[in-house]
Amino acid sequence: MNTEQNIEPATSEGMSIFERYLTLWVGLCILVGILLGKLAPGFAKALDGMAITVNGAPVVSIPIAICLFFMMYPIMVKIDFAEVVKAGRSTKPVGLTLFINWVIKPFTMYGISLLFLGVLFHGFIGAEATDLIKVPFGIDLSEGETYGAGRVVLIDGVKMLQVPLWRSYLAGCILLGIAPCTAMVLVWGYLARGNDGHTLVMVAINSLAMLVLYGFLGGFLLGVGRLPVPWQALLLSIAIYVALPLAAGYLSRRWIIKVKGEHWFRERFLHVLTPITILALLATLVLLFSFKGEVIVSNPLTILWIAVPLFLQTVLIFGLGYLLARGLKFSYADAAPTAMIGASNHFEVAIATATMLFGLSSGAALATVVGVLIEVPVMLMLVKICLRTRSWFPEQ
């Protein structure tokens, strides 16, 4: 795909300021979000409570969904779907993405998290520290019995599994590692000036792969038997975060070009849309960090212990995908989204799964939240790396 036709360069003064100082805006939005969550916890809690739930677990945050729509609609409406068909015929980028996401990434996440949480940071987390999680589905145990590394205890008349706290954090990291991103990666590919058609094809293929492999890999790596696949959560999040802006972009593009013509669409309509994606991204940051402001302030070191392995995993998977793409002589437009989709995580599904399996207050759920907190800053850093290394790749 000719990305210059699908992603307009930042020519307006407003957009150049946004892009040039994006790191500064991100930092300010994170600070504003944390302060909002700390100073006005009731307001942040009310916003956080506006969610679509499945089996009692919040799956889709309505405020976040609105922001994500405005983040992704400008990207979707710029996609020439004839180019999407061409991208789908390119087997090497598709094959590399699937290989990294499902053969490499889940196991490197497990290994890195086990090393840091179970060995290097074990003393900081607390060798005797424990967590209370739900008893796994389908398991009928009596009080005092052991299951894996845990022991069944009775809390207010409810059976819970008492496990080492670091293992609970490990479970959350695993759930992030088996859920490649199928939404925000469209934003990262867009900001990196990647091939939107290729990114969209990868989103579709990974969404289907998750339905098959998510439960299998989760059950294997968690070691708690078969992990129930959150079908409703998966389908609902994919429908809202991907399908809705995709349909809106496709239909509105056809209608506008038919009524106003191709020239007006590119020169007038797209020009107006240019800053919307980044403005929506910044608004999303404020919301995400306001929801978890109290957690961050109350547990700064805990957040750090979990964030370190997640950060290293993200950078490792990105670097592996990017360098392999270079070795396979991909164009930059294909290499950037290939590396991005493996590095980014589908944190909505990971949070929903951790909540359903282990409980909202579990260490596993907290670990998936940390994944949210570091996702945007780290991925923006990787976007910058991509843009500065475009010359590594052959001209398209």
Beta strands, then each sheet from edge to edge (+ up, - down):
strand 1: 51-54
strand 2: 57-61
strand 3: 130-134
strand 4: 146-147
strand 5: 150-155
strand 6: 158-164
sheet 1: 1+ 2-
sheet 2: 3+ 6- 5+ 4-
end
